[in-house]
Amino acid sequence: MSNRNQTQLLRENLRILVRKLGVLERGEASCCGITLSQSYTIVEIGRAGTMSASRLTEILGVDKSTVSKSIDKLVNSGILVRDTDPEDRRSVILRLSDKGQSVFAEVEKRATEYFTEVVAAIPADKREQIIESLEYLGRALNNVGCC
């Protein structure tokens, strides 16, 4: 297969995966009364425990104003707590409230249930190969600049 065909197949398959996973994630987020971008924020902070707003911006790969709006809405809804960093009074540390921990647990639970079904639908002898290939793809995406 030529490089051009491989490129086209990779692009098409990723487009389909992104579309399918985007629909899934919107469904997960709507289950908890939050938006998709808020779901990303909750999951990243929930997995880390605490995080600075600047680190969250870096991880999500979006601009500061987008993260700031999402943080404000989550703080106002009681899901997120904004604390002053004791080591740098100019910096803010984010953490989930008790309510936020519940939302995070529900989003994670639903995602785990869904992907358990996905893994079960893959032939057992292909599962490790697919996971390894996705790891290679993730590293390649990290190493290649965008646009």
N, C-alpha and C positions, 0 to 999 in steps of 0.2 A: 504494500500500500504506500502511496506517495506521501510526502510530508504535507502537501496541500490537502489530500483526502483525510489524513489524520487530524490536521488542524480543523477542518470542517466538522468531522465527526465529534471531536472533543468539544468544540463550541456548541454544536447542536445538543449533545447529551447534557452538557452543563446547563444550557438554557432550560431544558426540560426539568432537570433536577432543581434548579433555582426556583422555577415556577411552581413545581409541586411542593417543595419545602416552604416556599413563601405562603402558599395557601394553608399548609399545616400550621405554620407559626401564627398566622393571623387567627386561626381557629383557637389555638392555645391561648393567645393573648385575650381574645374576646371572652373566653370562659371566665376570666377573672376580672373583667371590667377595666382592662388596661389596653393601651395601644401596643402595636408591635414594637415601636421604638422604646416604649416604657418597659416592655418585656425584656428587651436586650439589656437595658440598664439594670433591671432587677436581677437578672441572671448573673451578669458580670459581678455586681456588688455582692450578691448572695454567695457566689463561689469564692470570692476573695475574702469576704468578711468585712473588710473596710477598704476604701479606695479614695484617692483624691479625685477631684473633678477633672483635673488635667490628665491623669492616667486613664480615666474613663473615656475622655475625648480621644485619646490615642488608641485605645483598644477598639472602640467602635468605629474609628476612622471617619468621623463626621466633624463638622465645625463646632466651635465652642458654643455658639448661640443655640444650636439644636440641642446639645447636651444640657445647656443651662435651662432651656424651656422644659425639657423632660424632667430634670431634677426639681424644678420649682413645682410642677404639677404633682410629682410624687411626694414631695414634702407636704404640700397643701392637702393631699389626700390621706396623709398619715402613714404612707408606706415607707418613706425614706426619712432618715434623720440626718441633718447637716450639723456637724460639729466643727469648731475651730481646732486646727491642728496645734497641739500643745508645744510642738517643736518649732512651728512657724506660724505665728498669729495671722499671717496674710493668706494662709492656705486653709482649705476646707477639706474635712474628711467626711466621707459619706458611709452610712451603714443602714441596714434595713431595720425598721421598727419591728415589733412583734407582729403587727398586721402584715408588714412586708415579708417577714419570714414565712408567714402562712401562704401568701401569694406565691413566693418563690418556690416553696415546697410543692404547691399544686401544679405550677408550670413544669417543674422538673419531673414530677410524678407522671403527668400526662405525656411528656416527651419520652420518658423511659418506656412507658407502656406502648406507645406508638412504635418506637424503634425496636422494641422486643419483637413485635409482630413483623416488622420489616426484616429483621435478621432471620426470623423463622421462615420467611418466604424465600430466602436465598438458599440454594443447595448447600448443605453442610460442608462439602468439599471445596466450595468457592468463597466461603466467608472470610477466611484469613487473607486470601488473595485480594479481595475487594478492599478490606480495611487497609492492607499494606499499600495498595494502589492509591487510595485516598490520602494516605499519609504523604506519599511522594508528590501527589498533586498539590496538597496543601503547602509543602515546602517549596515547590516550583512557583506557586502563586506568590509566596512571600518573597522570593528571590527576583521576581520580574516586576519592574516598575509598571505603573499603569499609564496609559494614554499619553 
